[in-house]
Amino acid sequence: MRLLIIGGSGFVGRGLCAALRDRHGVTIASRHRPEWADEYGVQWVSCDITDRTALANALGNVSVDAVVDLVGLIDEKEQRHSAVNVGGTANIVELIKGTTIKLVYFSAINSEQGTTQYFSTKRAAEANVGTHGNHVIIRPSMLYGEHDHIVTQLAGMARSFVPGLPRSGILCPVYIGDMATVFEKLLGETGSFNVCSEERLRLGDMFNMIRRKIGKKPVPQLPRWLFYPVMPVLSSKGLMSMEQLAMLGHDFFRKDTVLPKYVPRPKRFEDFVDEYVR
């Protein structure tokens, strides 16, 4: 299948390309050319999802069977959330209207009920996607793997003095390679699908697995409200924003997850830590 992955220069796009490049024709559309594009043998076209003309040019430059929308800002001002998560997706829907092109939209578990700007704009974008008959909405929990920002950050923090972490909801993390397997299977489906693991892990549990791997003692998981006074400092250091802290308050487990259907033996986070953390 010929895929145009919009917003594919980041962690998830890289993971999908690594898994799919030998079986599908993959083109990445993003504002910045990923440094790994040549290594992976994928094409790249310049594209800003908020610019309908630029997006139309990107679509006109390649022949595709499916458009994959990976664009989704987490930590931005309200106007930017709306322009990218809602307006950008609406641009895609409008440009492929009346075609047989499949639209695959990456949303998130809790988009149906979350009150943060990220969740609420994802919910609005899903409504737009639903107007295009040939669509798939994928709602993953937390995704992790090689080159991912969150685990890399946790591994760096694990070697320092950390008095505690905010107690998060259940994150049920999914390895990016397993997500790619599910993604490929869902290319032949229509509808909305939740993708989470059955690992009932909180952020602190994941952090403490890394700590144990490097010979450090575990840290306590503390009520999130204790972190409110220091959030300006954490945000300025790029460690965590108020938006991210609010998102962590949700549970990400869903009984109807399709992960076991397509990946009978998904990678466990602890096994990944054993391989990844040195």
C-alpha positions in Angstrom: 0.0 0.0 0.0 1.2 3.5 -0.8 1.2 5.6 2.4 1.6 9.3 3.0 2.4 9.8 6.7 1.7 13.5 7.6 3.7 14.5 10.7 5.8 11.4 10.3 9.2 12.9 11.2 8.8 12.2 14.9 9.1 9.1 17.1 5.8 7.4 16.0 6.5 8.1 12.3 10.0 6.7 12.6 8.7 3.6 14.3 6.1 3.0 11.6 8.6 3.6 8.8 11.1 1.2 10.3 8.4 -1.6 10.4 6.6 -0.9 7.2 9.2 0.3 4.7 9.9 -3.2 3.2 6.2 -4.0 2.5 4.7 -0.6 1.7 5.6 2.6 -0.3 6.1 5.2 2.4 6.3 9.0 2.0 6.8 11.3 4.9 5.2 14.8 4.9 6.4 17.2 7.5 7.8 20.7 8.0 11.3 19.3 8.6 13.1 16.5 6.8 13.9 13.7 9.2 17.6 12.9 9.3 16.8 9.2 9.0 14.8 9.4 5.8 17.7 8.3 3.5 18.7 5.5 5.9 15.1 4.1 5.9 14.7 4.6 2.1 11.5 6.7 2.4 10.6 9.8 0.4 10.0 13.1 2.0 7.9 16.1 1.0 7.6 19.5 2.7 4.2 20.1 4.3 2.6 22.2 7.0 -0.8 20.7 7.9 -2.3 24.1 8.7 -1.5 25.4 5.2 -4.1 23.9 2.9 -2.2 24.9 -0.3 1.0 23.3 0.9 -1.0 20.2 2.0 -2.7 20.1 -1.5 0.8 20.3 -3.1 2.1 17.4 -1.0 -0.9 15.3 -1.9 -0.5 16.2 -5.5 3.1 15.2 -5.6 2.6 11.6 -4.6 0.1 8.8 -5.5 -1.3 7.3 -2.3 -3.8 4.7 -1.1 -3.9 6.0 2.5 -3.1 9.2 4.3 -1.9 8.8 7.9 -2.4 11.8 10.2 0.2 11.6 13.1 0.1 15.3 13.8 -0.9 16.1 17.4 0.5 18.8 19.7 0.4 18.1 23.4 2.0 21.1 25.0 0.9 24.3 23.2 -1.4 27.3 23.6 -5.1 26.8 22.9 -5.0 28.5 19.5 -2.1 26.3 18.3 -3.9 23.2 19.5 -7.0 24.2 17.5 -5.1 25.1 14.4 -3.1 21.9 14.2 -5.2 19.2 15.8 -8.6 20.4 14.5 -7.9 22.7 11.5 -5.1 20.6 10.1 -7.1 17.5 10.2 -10.1 19.3 8.6 -7.8 20.3 5.8 -6.9 16.7 5.1 -10.6 15.6 5.1 -11.6 18.4 2.7 -8.8 17.6 0.3 -9.5 13.9 0.0 -13.3 14.3 0.0 -14.9 12.2 -2.7 -11.9 9.9 -3.2 -11.3 6.3 -2.2 -8.2 7.3 -0.2 -8.2 5.8 3.3 -7.7 8.2 6.2 -5.9 6.8 9.2 -6.0 9.2 12.2 -3.9 8.7 15.3 -5.9 10.1 18.3 -5.5 9.0 21.9 -7.3 7.0 24.6 -9.3 9.4 26.7 -9.9 11.7 23.8 -13.6 10.8 24.2 -13.7 12.3 27.7 -10.5 14.2 28.6 -10.8 17.9 29.3 -7.3 19.0 28.4 -6.8 21.0 25.2 -5.0 18.0 23.7 -7.9 15.6 24.4 -10.7 18.0 23.5 -9.1 19.0 20.2 -8.4 15.3 19.4 -12.1 14.7 20.0 -13.1 17.4 17.6 -10.7 16.1 15.0 -12.2 12.6 15.3 -15.6 14.1 14.5 -14.1 15.5 11.3 -12.4 12.2 10.4 -15.7 10.4 10.8 -17.3 12.4 7.9 -14.9 10.6 5.5 -16.3 7.2 4.9 -13.1 5.3 4.4 -11.4 6.0 7.8 -9.7 4.4 10.7 -9.3 6.1 14.1 -6.5 4.6 16.3 -6.5 5.5 19.9 -3.3 4.4 21.6 -2.2 4.7 25.2 1.3 5.7 25.9 3.7 4.6 23.2 7.4 3.9 23.9 10.5 2.5 22.2 13.8 3.4 20.7 14.2 7.2 20.1 11.1 8.1 22.2 11.3 11.3 24.3 9.6 10.1 27.5 11.6 7.0 28.2 14.8 8.7 27.2 13.9 11.5 29.6 13.1 9.1 32.4 16.3 7.2 31.9 18.2 10.5 32.2 16.4 11.5 35.4 16.8 8.1 37.0 20.5 8.8 37.5 19.8 12.0 39.4 18.3 12.8 42.8 14.6 12.7 42.4 12.5 13.0 45.6 9.4 11.6 44.0 7.1 11.5 41.0 3.5 12.5 40.6 1.2 9.5 40.9 -0.3 9.0 37.5 -3.2 7.0 36.3 -2.7 3.5 34.7 -0.8 4.1 31.5 -0.8 0.6 29.9 2.2 1.4 27.6 2.6 -0.1 24.2 5.9 -0.8 22.4 6.2 1.1 19.1 7.0 -2.1 17.2 3.8 -3.7 18.5 1.9 -0.6 17.5 3.2 -0.8 14.0 2.0 -4.4 13.8 -1.5 -3.3 14.9 -1.4 -0.3 12.5 -0.7 -2.5 9.5 -3.6 -4.8 10.4 -6.0 -1.9 10.8 -5.2 -0.6 7.3 -7.8 -3.1 6.2 -10.5 -2.1 8.7 -12.8 0.9 9.3 -14.0 2.4 12.5 -12.3 3.3 15.8 -9.9 1.1 17.8 -8.3 1.4 21.2 -4.8 0.1 21.6 -3.3 -0.4 25.0 -1.4 -3.1 26.8 -2.6 -5.0 29.8 0.4 -3.8 31.9 -1.2 -1.8 34.7 1.8 0.5 35.1 1.9 4.1 36.4 4.6 6.5 35.4 6.3 6.0 38.8 6.4 2.2 38.2 8.1 2.7 34.9 10.6 5.1 36.4 11.4 2.7 39.2 12.0 -0.1 36.8 14.7 2.0 35.2 16.0 3.0 38.6 16.4 -0.7 39.6 18.1 -1.5 36.3 20.9 1.0 37.1 21.1 0.0 40.8 19.2 3.0 42.3 16.5 2.8 44.9 12.8 3.4 43.9 11.2 6.8 44.6 7.8 7.4 46.0 4.7 8.3 43.9 3.1 11.4 45.4 -0.2 13.1 44.9 -0.2 15.3 41.8 -1.3 18.4 43.7 2.0 18.5 45.6 3.7 19.3 42.2 1.5 22.3 41.4 3.7 24.9 43.1 6.8 23.7 41.2 5.2 23.3 37.8 6.5 26.6 36.4 10.1 25.4 37.1 9.5 21.9 35.7 7.9 23.4 32.6 10.7 25.8 32.0 13.2 22.9 32.2 11.1 21.0 29.6 10.4 18.2 32.2 6.6 18.5 32.5 3.8 21.0 31.7 0.5 21.5 33.5 -1.2 20.0 30.4 0.9 16.8 30.7 0.4 16.6 34.5 -3.4 16.8 33.9 -3.2 14.1 31.2 -1.4 11.8 33.6 -4.4 11.9 35.9 -6.3 9.6 33.5 -6.3 5.8 33.3 -5.5 4.5 29.8 -6.7 0.9 30.1 -9.5 -0.2 27.9 -11.1 -3.7 27.9 -11.7 -3.5 24.2 -8.1 -3.0 23.2 -7.2 -4.8 20.0 -3.5 -5.3 20.9 -4.0 -8.9 22.1 -5.9 -9.8 18.8 -3.0 -8.8 16.6 0.0 -9.2 18.9 -0.5 -12.2 21.2 2.8 -11.7 23.0 3.4 -7.9 23.2 6.8 -6.7 24.5 6.8 -6.0 28.2 8.1 -2.6 29.4 10.5 -4.3 31.8 12.0 -6.3 29.0 12.5 -3.2 26.9 14.2 -1.5 29.9 16.6 -4.5 30.2 17.5 -4.1 26.5 17.5 -0.3 26.3 18.9 1.0 29.5 22.6 0.6 30.1 
